[in-house]
Amino acid sequence: MERRDFIRILGVSSSIIAGTGLACTSTNKPNLKNWAWLGGGKDNTDEELMAFFQKMKDNRIHGILPGGSNEYYKRIAPMAKQVGLDLHCWR
């Protein structure tokens, strides 16, 4: 097989594969969640935290990983739930 024939066959084959949807592409969106680490925030008012959480949710953040005390977690858990953010706390 000559080089010219090989390139022609390769081009035709590539067109057929791309046209039939056999190419290595997927139309399924991955089920990934975006998380954000948070520190502090204890000095913010509830209104400021709610606005911040809403902004995070609007910008495709699915969950937060805050650092803080048990009191801080108890304070922000209802706010995160109201906005629709997942919350993961640890000690």
C-alpha positions as CSV (number, residue, x, y, z in Angstrom):
1,M,0.0,0.0,0.0
2,E,1.3,3.4,-0.9
3,R,1.4,6.2,1.5
4,R,-1.2,8.2,-0.4
5,D,-3.7,5.3,-0.3
6,F,-3.1,4.8,3.4
7,I,-3.8,8.5,4.2
8,R,-6.9,8.5,2.0
9,I,-8.3,5.3,3.7
10,L,-7.4,6.7,7.1
11,G,-9.3,10.0,6.4
12,V,-12.4,8.1,5.1
13,S,-12.3,5.7,8.1
14,S,-12.0,8.6,10.5
15,S,-15.0,10.4,8.9
16,I,-17.1,7.3,9.2
17,I,-16.2,6.7,12.8
18,A,-16.9,10.3,13.8
19,G,-20.1,10.4,11.8
20,T,-21.5,7.2,13.4
21,G,-20.8,8.3,17.0
22,L,-18.2,5.6,17.6
23,A,-15.6,8.2,18.5
24,C,-14.3,8.3,22.1
25,T,-16.7,10.9,23.3
26,S,-19.4,10.7,25.9
27,T,-22.6,12.7,26.1
28,N,-23.1,11.8,29.8
29,K,-22.1,14.5,32.2
30,P,-19.9,13.2,35.1
31,N,-21.6,13.1,38.4
32,L,-19.0,15.1,40.3
33,K,-19.6,17.3,43.3
34,N,-17.6,20.4,44.0
35,W,-16.6,21.0,47.6
36,A,-15.0,24.0,49.3
37,W,-12.9,24.2,52.4
38,L,-13.9,27.0,54.8
39,G,-12.1,28.4,57.7
40,G,-13.4,30.7,60.4
41,G,-16.5,32.6,59.6
42,K,-17.5,32.9,63.3
43,D,-17.3,36.7,63.1
44,N,-19.8,36.9,60.3
45,T,-23.5,37.5,60.9
46,D,-26.1,34.9,59.9
47,E,-27.2,37.1,57.0
48,E,-23.6,37.4,55.7
49,L,-23.2,33.6,56.0
50,M,-26.5,32.9,54.2
51,A,-25.5,35.3,51.4
52,F,-22.1,33.6,51.1
53,F,-23.6,30.1,51.1
54,Q,-26.1,31.1,48.4
55,K,-23.3,32.6,46.3
56,M,-21.4,29.3,46.6
57,K,-24.5,27.3,45.6
58,D,-25.1,29.6,42.6
59,N,-21.5,29.0,41.5
60,R,-21.8,25.2,41.5
61,I,-20.4,24.4,44.9
62,H,-22.3,21.4,46.2
63,G,-20.8,21.1,49.7
64,I,-18.6,22.8,52.3
65,L,-15.9,21.5,54.6
66,P,-15.8,24.1,57.4
67,G,-13.4,24.2,60.3
68,G,-14.6,25.4,63.6
69,S,-16.1,24.6,67.0
70,N,-19.2,22.5,67.6
71,E,-21.2,25.7,68.3
72,Y,-20.2,27.0,64.9
73,Y,-21.3,23.8,63.2
74,K,-24.6,23.9,65.0
75,R,-25.0,27.5,63.8
76,I,-24.3,26.9,60.1
77,A,-25.8,23.5,59.6
78,P,-29.4,24.8,59.2
79,M,-28.2,27.6,56.9
80,A,-26.3,25.2,54.7
81,K,-29.3,22.9,54.6
82,Q,-31.7,25.7,53.7
83,V,-29.5,26.7,50.8
84,G,-29.0,23.1,49.6
85,L,-25.3,22.7,50.4
86,D,-23.9,19.4,51.8
87,L,-22.0,19.9,55.0
88,H,-19.1,17.7,56.3
89,C,-17.7,18.5,59.7
90,W,-14.8,16.7,61.4
91,R,-12.8,16.8,64.6
